[in-house]
Amino acid sequence: MEHAAIQWDGVEWTLRDLNSRNGTRVKNALLMGRTWRLAPGDELRFGDPSEVWCWLDGAPPQALAVRNDASVLEGRNGLLLLPDESNPLASVSIRGGRWELDDGTGTRDVVDGDYVDVGGIRFQLELPNLDPAASRTHAVEHQRLVGTSRLWLRVSLDQEHVTATFETPKLRKDLRARSFNYMLLVLAKARQDDEFAGMPSGELGWMHVQDLARKLNTSVEAINVDVHRLRRSVEELELFDNPADVIERRRTVGQVRLGVGNVSLA
C-alpha cells in the first residue's frame, strides 16, 4: 500500500500523505492527507516514528533518455546531450518554458515520453514537468541568463589560440580552451558586423551553418558537435540557468548565432 507520494510540480518538490492510517510527519508535523513543500533538511517519518528519513537535495529532476537496451543517459542542469557526452549530435534543453530538441538540422519541441532517433539510436525521453502548479503563486528567483553576461575573447598574436571568459556581476570564469573557441570568435564578429550595419537586435549575428563551416574550414557535422560540446562546457561553469542558449539556432532555416550580445574582442 502506498503511504505517501513525493512529486515535482515544476517549481519544487512536494510530499503528499495518501490518507495513510498513521499519517506522515515532516519535522513532527502530522500531515494526514495534506501536502507539504519539501526543503533540504526536512525530517520525514512514514508511519513508524522510529524510522527517520532526511530530505537532502531540493534540486529539480533532470532530463533522462532511455535507450532500447534500457540503459539511461542523464542530463545536467537542464541540458541533455545525445547519443552520448563524448560525441554529441543533439541536445535537449529548456527554451522559453518548454523542452526543445536541437539535432543540428533545426529545433523542435519535445515532451515527456517522446521517442527521438539520434545517431542511429532510438531514445525515449523522460522530461520533468516545467509548469508551476496552477493552484499556487510562486516567487520566481532572478534567473542567471547567459544572454545578460559579458564574453571576453582574446586572440593570440600568432592567431593560433582563442581564450574565452564569461563575466557576470558576481563571477568571472574561463571557458576550457577548445576548438569551439574559434567558432565563438567568428559568431561574435558576425554579431558586431551586423550591429555596425544597423540591423535590428533580433537579426544580429545569424549565420548559415554552411557559411560558418567554410569560414572555419570544417564540416557542418563538426560544427554541430562543437555546438553541443560548447553548451556542456558553459553548463560546467555553473554560471547560468540556460547554458544551451550560448548558441541559438533557428528552427528551420539552418542558421545559428552567438547568444551573448555583450562581447569584447582583444
Summary of the structure (lengths in Angstrom):
residues: 266
radius of gyration: 22.2
end to end distance: 64.8
largest distance: 74.4
contacts: 770
relative contact order: 0.13
helix: 19%
strand: 33%
